[in-house]
Amino acid sequence: MSSRNVPDAGSVAELGEFGLIRAVTENRRQPASTLLGPGDDAAIVATPDGRVVASTDVLVQGVHFRLDWSTPEQVGRKAVAVNLADIAAMGAVPTSVLVGLACPGDTPTNLITELADGMWAEAGRAGAGLVGGDMVRSDQLVISITALGDLRGREPVKRSGARPGDVVAVCGRLGWAAAGLAVLHRGFRSPIGAVNAQRCPEPQYAAGPAAAEAGATAMIDVSDGLLADLGHIAESSNVGIDVRTDLLEVPQRLVDVSTALGGDPLHWVLTGGEDHALAATFPSFADLPEGWRRIGAVTMPDSGLTVDGGPYRGEKGWEHWR
């Protein structure tokens, strides 16, 4: 069911809670892992592995998204993507999504159904189902997503397993969302590739389980910036990590944007968040899975996070409340 088939009820208050729930859940397809979807007190999801990988994120309008920058459908996709990327970063396969939604009563019904369209589309891209949630009234639009995943018999890939001598590698785009954010802040809407990277990330969900199969020793979703998130691995594993800038990809499009706006494309690649690439460490003898590329090495304890062998001057990424 798409938003085009929803009765024009004006606002969510006019449609009502249960009418809105029906509007965003009826006639949707669920994966085989969903044994019981929306409509009861709780959902039932198959867990063949016997363990459930779970993650949650909250997105607040004006902080994590702006509806003058993104369509509701793009916001819905982003809300799901940022959570399912965490599941992939544990080496797990996404199975299901739970949604908590808070909004004012005068929110247009079509905004919520288009938001749901994006959520269903992104969950489907990852092979997951949207199995339930809750809706409440609030003064602003807030989206809370809980994502679940299945390890399929593998051990989770945690942040704490990196060892000196390991290779550091990434899979996915870096710096694009930061470039898009810079463009949007200047009031522009192009180049569309960079802007859409900020509006709607595209995590490589299959790359997480593939890295686990290849023997990844540690892994993380790059949400706050490459250096900031590799710093979490270094701290959790009690190792140093050195990033080589000559191994990083700085696409010409980012160079073009930086020339136009006065930014630094390498800084975007090193510290820009919200691309939701995956970063991992692998034994030096491991064959990197398709799509992964080497960008550095794990060094000895107490050597810290370095770039080309030395400290990085400046902020390493995003931090809340700063």
PLY file of the C-alpha trace (Angstrom):
ply
format ascii 1.0
element vertex 322
property float x
property float y
property float z
element edge 321
property int vertex1
property int vertex2
end_header
0.00 0.00 0.00
1.40 3.44 -0.87
0.45 6.87 0.39
-1.55 7.39 -2.81
-4.17 4.94 -1.51
-4.70 6.63 1.86
-7.93 8.56 2.33
-7.35 12.31 2.48
-8.10 12.80 6.17
-6.20 16.10 6.43
-4.34 15.62 9.71
-3.37 12.65 11.84
-5.77 13.87 14.54
-8.66 13.68 12.08
-7.69 10.19 10.90
-7.07 8.95 14.45
-4.44 6.66 15.93
-5.80 3.36 14.70
-6.77 4.72 11.32
-3.21 6.00 10.89
-1.76 2.67 11.98
-3.90 0.88 9.41
-2.86 3.39 6.76
0.84 2.68 7.24
0.68 -1.09 7.81
-2.09 -2.68 5.74
-1.22 -4.66 2.61
2.53 -4.50 3.19
4.79 -7.46 2.46
6.78 -9.04 5.25
9.87 -11.28 5.00
9.75 -14.89 6.15
11.38 -13.89 9.46
8.20 -12.03 10.47
5.97 -14.63 12.10
3.48 -12.07 13.41
3.53 -8.48 12.26
1.63 -5.32 13.24
-1.83 -5.60 14.79
-1.31 -7.44 18.08
0.20 -6.49 21.44
3.65 -7.47 20.19
5.31 -8.85 17.08
6.91 -12.28 16.76
10.14 -12.57 14.79
12.00 -15.77 13.96
15.46 -16.05 15.52
17.10 -19.11 13.94
20.45 -18.31 15.54
18.95 -18.15 19.04
20.53 -14.73 19.62
19.06 -11.36 18.63
21.17 -8.37 17.66
19.34 -5.15 18.62
20.03 -1.45 18.13
18.04 1.76 18.48
18.33 5.38 17.37
16.23 8.51 17.81
15.89 11.14 15.09
14.54 14.58 16.00
13.23 17.06 13.46
15.55 20.04 13.19
18.49 18.07 14.61
18.77 14.95 12.46
16.56 15.93 9.52
14.77 18.92 8.04
11.63 18.65 5.95
12.63 21.69 3.93
15.72 19.73 2.87
14.28 16.22 2.53
11.01 14.65 1.50
9.16 12.58 4.10
9.99 9.47 2.07
13.72 10.28 2.27
13.46 10.89 6.01
11.76 7.52 6.43
14.49 5.75 4.49
17.21 7.51 6.47
15.60 6.67 9.83
15.65 2.97 9.00
19.04 2.98 7.26
20.96 4.49 10.17
19.67 1.72 12.44
20.09 -1.24 10.12
23.68 -0.12 9.45
24.40 -0.84 13.11
23.05 -4.37 12.68
25.30 -4.94 9.67
28.26 -3.58 11.63
27.88 -6.46 14.09
28.14 -8.93 11.21
24.42 -9.70 11.42
21.65 -9.88 8.85
18.79 -7.37 9.41
15.45 -9.04 10.14
13.01 -6.46 11.45
12.31 -2.89 12.46
10.11 -1.38 15.20
9.03 2.25 14.89
8.17 4.78 17.58
6.63 7.94 16.12
5.69 11.15 17.91
4.15 14.11 16.09
1.75 17.06 16.55
-1.93 16.38 15.95
-2.06 18.78 13.01
0.63 16.87 11.11
-0.71 16.14 7.59
-1.67 12.49 7.19
0.15 12.28 3.88
3.41 13.31 5.53
3.25 10.28 7.84
2.18 7.83 5.14
4.99 9.04 2.86
7.39 8.69 5.79
6.15 5.12 6.19
6.64 4.47 2.47
10.31 5.31 2.90
10.63 3.11 5.98
9.08 0.13 4.25
11.22 0.65 1.15
14.51 0.79 3.07
13.59 -2.14 5.31
12.76 -4.10 2.16
16.10 -3.19 0.59
17.79 -4.78 3.59
15.49 -7.82 3.59
13.85 -6.78 6.86
10.23 -6.23 7.86
8.52 -3.40 9.70
6.84 -5.42 12.43
5.32 -2.92 14.88
5.75 0.16 17.01
3.84 2.98 18.65
2.45 6.42 17.78
1.94 9.30 20.22
1.31 13.06 20.22
4.17 15.49 20.75
5.17 19.07 19.98
7.52 18.07 17.17
8.22 15.15 14.90
10.41 12.50 16.56
11.22 9.08 15.12
12.63 6.24 17.19
13.71 3.07 15.40
14.67 -0.26 16.94
16.35 -2.65 14.54
16.83 -6.39 15.03
19.15 -8.82 13.30
20.26 -12.45 13.17
23.88 -13.67 13.35
23.17 -16.90 11.44
25.62 -18.91 13.53
28.50 -16.44 13.38
30.09 -14.72 16.33
29.35 -10.99 16.51
32.06 -8.66 15.26
32.59 -6.25 18.14
34.65 -3.09 18.44
37.08 -4.72 20.85
38.76 -7.35 18.67
41.33 -5.39 16.66
44.94 -6.56 17.02
48.30 -4.95 16.14
49.18 -5.82 12.57
45.57 -5.98 11.37
44.54 -4.17 8.21
42.00 -1.33 8.46
39.45 -1.25 5.64
36.19 0.45 4.70
33.19 -0.35 2.53
30.92 2.42 1.27
31.07 6.15 0.64
32.94 8.61 2.86
32.56 12.38 2.87
29.54 12.57 0.59
26.97 13.31 3.29
29.21 16.00 4.79
29.59 17.61 1.39
25.82 17.44 0.92
25.27 19.07 4.31
27.63 21.90 3.36
25.70 22.41 0.12
22.33 22.47 1.90
23.58 24.91 4.54
24.52 27.29 1.72
20.96 27.13 0.38
21.73 25.05 -2.71
20.15 21.77 -3.84
22.85 20.49 -6.19
24.99 18.60 -7.00
22.23 16.10 -6.39
24.58 13.19 -5.67
26.09 14.91 -2.63
22.77 16.33 -1.45
21.02 12.98 -1.68
23.85 11.33 0.25
22.93 13.63 3.15
19.20 13.13 2.69
19.29 9.36 2.44
22.38 7.22 3.14
22.85 3.90 1.37
24.54 1.44 3.76
25.96 -1.72 2.22
24.05 -4.14 4.47
25.50 -7.32 2.97
29.05 -6.04 3.54
28.80 -6.59 7.31
28.06 -10.32 7.20
30.61 -10.67 4.36
33.27 -9.07 6.55
32.38 -11.40 9.40
32.75 -14.40 7.09
36.14 -13.09 5.97
37.40 -12.97 9.56
36.96 -9.30 10.51
38.31 -8.77 14.02
36.45 -5.51 14.75
33.84 -3.45 12.92
31.81 -0.25 13.27
29.21 1.78 11.42
30.73 5.11 10.33
28.00 7.43 11.59
29.97 10.19 13.35
33.03 10.35 11.10
35.75 7.92 10.05
38.35 9.12 12.56
35.85 9.40 15.41
34.50 5.91 14.84
37.89 4.29 14.28
38.82 5.95 17.56
36.08 3.90 19.23
37.65 0.71 17.85
41.11 1.80 18.98
39.89 2.56 22.49
37.77 -0.59 22.84
40.57 -2.80 21.49
43.40 -1.00 23.32
45.34 -0.52 20.10
46.51 2.29 17.88
45.15 2.90 14.39
46.92 4.76 11.59
44.93 5.97 8.57
46.78 6.52 5.29
45.43 9.41 3.25
47.05 8.08 0.06
44.74 5.07 0.34
41.56 7.12 0.75
39.28 7.88 -2.17
38.54 11.58 -2.62
36.05 11.65 -5.52
36.29 14.48 -8.02
32.71 15.50 -7.22
33.74 16.28 -3.62
36.70 18.27 -4.92
34.33 20.25 -7.13
31.98 20.97 -4.21
34.85 22.02 -1.96
36.19 24.35 -4.66
32.79 25.99 -4.98
32.14 26.29 -1.24
35.62 26.66 0.18
35.64 23.35 2.09
38.23 20.61 2.38
37.26 17.34 0.67
39.81 15.29 2.61
38.45 16.68 5.88
34.96 15.57 4.80
36.25 12.07 4.06
38.10 11.81 7.37
35.54 13.38 9.70
32.19 13.67 7.93
29.41 11.56 9.40
26.11 10.12 8.17
27.39 8.18 5.15
27.04 4.99 7.20
29.90 3.20 5.52
31.36 0.27 7.43
34.90 0.29 8.82
36.59 -2.90 9.99
39.89 -4.49 10.86
41.06 -7.76 9.31
44.04 -10.06 9.87
46.89 -9.11 7.55
46.59 -12.44 5.72
42.82 -12.16 5.10
41.38 -11.57 1.64
39.18 -8.50 1.81
35.62 -9.14 0.63
34.36 -7.49 -2.54
33.78 -3.77 -2.06
36.18 -3.41 0.89
39.34 -1.34 0.46
42.39 -1.00 2.71
42.94 2.46 4.27
45.40 1.84 7.08
46.73 -0.45 9.78
46.31 -1.31 13.44
49.39 -0.33 15.44
50.68 -1.00 18.93
48.80 -0.06 22.13
49.12 3.52 23.39
50.03 4.83 19.92
46.63 6.47 19.54
44.68 7.33 16.41
46.96 8.85 13.80
46.77 10.01 10.20
49.86 9.34 8.08
51.77 8.57 11.26
50.93 11.75 13.16
48.08 13.31 15.14
45.15 14.82 13.26
44.66 18.52 13.94
41.02 19.44 14.38
37.71 17.81 15.22
37.58 14.09 14.39
33.80 13.90 13.92
30.39 14.59 15.34
29.65 14.64 19.07
26.20 15.20 20.59
25.60 18.25 22.84
28.54 20.15 21.31
0 1
1 2
2 3
3 4
4 5
5 6
6 7
7 8
8 9
9 10
10 11
11 12
12 13
13 14
14 15
15 16
16 17
17 18
18 19
19 20
20 21
21 22
22 23
23 24
24 25
25 26
26 27
27 28
28 29
29 30
30 31
31 32
32 33
33 34
34 35
35 36
36 37
37 38
38 39
39 40
40 41
41 42
42 43
43 44
44 45
45 46
46 47
47 48
48 49
49 50
50 51
51 52
52 53
53 54
54 55
55 56
56 57
57 58
58 59
59 60
60 61
61 62
62 63
63 64
64 65
65 66
66 67
67 68
68 69
69 70
70 71
71 72
72 73
73 74
74 75
75 76
76 77
77 78
78 79
79 80
80 81
81 82
82 83
83 84
84 85
85 86
86 87
87 88
88 89
89 90
90 91
91 92
92 93
93 94
94 95
95 96
96 97
97 98
98 99
99 100
100 101
101 102
102 103
103 104
104 105
105 106
106 107
107 108
108 109
109 110
110 111
111 112
112 113
113 114
114 115
115 116
116 117
117 118
118 119
119 120
120 121
121 122
122 123
123 124
124 125
125 126
126 127
127 128
128 129
129 130
130 131
131 132
132 133
133 134
134 135
135 136
136 137
137 138
138 139
139 140
140 141
141 142
142 143
143 144
144 145
145 146
146 147
147 148
148 149
149 150
150 151
151 152
152 153
153 154
154 155
155 156
156 157
157 158
158 159
159 160
160 161
161 162
162 163
163 164
164 165
165 166
166 167
167 168
168 169
169 170
170 171
171 172
172 173
173 174
174 175
175 176
176 177
177 178
178 179
179 180
180 181
181 182
182 183
183 184
184 185
185 186
186 187
187 188
188 189
189 190
190 191
191 192
192 193
193 194
194 195
195 196
196 197
197 198
198 199
199 200
200 201
201 202
202 203
203 204
204 205
205 206
206 207
207 208
208 209
209 210
210 211
211 212
212 213
213 214
214 215
215 216
216 217
217 218
218 219
219 220
220 221
221 222
222 223
223 224
224 225
225 226
226 227
227 228
228 229
229 230
230 231
231 232
232 233
233 234
234 235
235 236
236 237
237 238
238 239
239 240
240 241
241 242
242 243
243 244
244 245
245 246
246 247
247 248
248 249
249 250
250 251
251 252
252 253
253 254
254 255
255 256
256 257
257 258
258 259
259 260
260 261
261 262
262 263
263 264
264 265
265 266
266 267
267 268
268 269
269 270
270 271
271 272
272 273
273 274
274 275
275 276
276 277
277 278
278 279
279 280
280 281
281 282
282 283
283 284
284 285
285 286
286 287
287 288
288 289
289 290
290 291
291 292
292 293
293 294
294 295
295 296
296 297
297 298
298 299
299 300
300 301
301 302
302 303
303 304
304 305
305 306
306 307
307 308
308 309
309 310
310 311
311 312
312 313
313 314
314 315
315 316
316 317
317 318
318 319
319 320
320 321
